[in-house]
Amino acid sequence: MIMSLKKFLIRCLRLKKDFASLTVVGVGPGDPSLLTIAAVEAIKNSKVVVFPISSFEKRSFSAEIVQKYIKFKKKIPIIFPMARKEFDPDEIWSNAVEIIVKIIKNKQSVVLLCLGDTSLFASSSNILRIMHKRYPELKTKVIPGISSLSASAAFINFDLAKKGETLVVKECPSSKSELTELIIKSKLSKTVLAIMKVGKRWRYVKQILKSQRIINKSFIALNVGMHNQIIKNASAYMEEDMPYFSTILIRFD
């Protein structure tokens, strides 16, 4: 009787372990050495790896980070909108969900790669939102990754938040007035600012940093963890534009 119960429990555990599911994996900002053990294990245990690309002609940064672990995996690239006007975001997310669900229902576990961390400006959150709504019975898991924000701060020994401080993480405002207001309010409250996805907005951002006399207190972090990484004081950056993967860190003290 005891032996039969033991066998039954072992069988149940095996079934649970083998049950196909979706795992969203944060793969860090770009440097493979920043992958977590949990991320590597999840990728190794998956049957299929899904990753985002901006178009069928372009590379996948997230796939390149884990390329040594996915050589013999089934790989499925999916175009993510990345705020591009020619794509309908809801249609893209819905199609991605249906692709993933079809694989899971075929009893194959799926890993969805997410650049950086899964909770910070992550497109994968849209996949999970739709999936949980349409297919609540399917098992999902999220594995966090090191964000470009954390990596940037570590490279320059920048405290994102000290005791009693407030950290505000915000996508770069698209208007000069909004950015100016944000900086003025943050300066008065001594809030630490992390402004992400600066890109082509750098032209007027630089002007505002100068006019507010804080450009020497600001640090830029571009393509963190990648071969063309740049981390320096904002005043030393002479280019007119920044790449998509760009962050400005500001402390008002």
Secondary structure as UniProt FT lines:
FT   HELIX           2..18
FT   STRAND          22..26
FT   HELIX           32..34
FT   HELIX           37..45
FT   STRAND          48..53
FT   TURN            56..57
FT   HELIX           61..65
FT   HELIX           67..69
FT   TURN            71..72
FT   STRAND          74..79
FT   TURN            82..83
FT   TURN            85..86
FT   HELIX           89..105
FT   TURN            106..107
FT   STRAND          110..114
FT   TURN            118..119
FT   HELIX           124..134
FT   TURN            136..137
FT   STRAND          140..143
FT   HELIX           148..155
FT   TURN            156..157
FT   TURN            163..164
FT   STRAND          167..171
FT   HELIX           176..189
FT   STRAND          192..196
FT   HELIX           199..201
FT   HELIX           202..211
FT   TURN            212..213
FT   HELIX           215..217
FT   STRAND          218..222
FT   TURN            224..225
FT   TURN            227..228
FT   STRAND          230..233
FT   HELIX           234..236
FT   STRAND          246..250
//
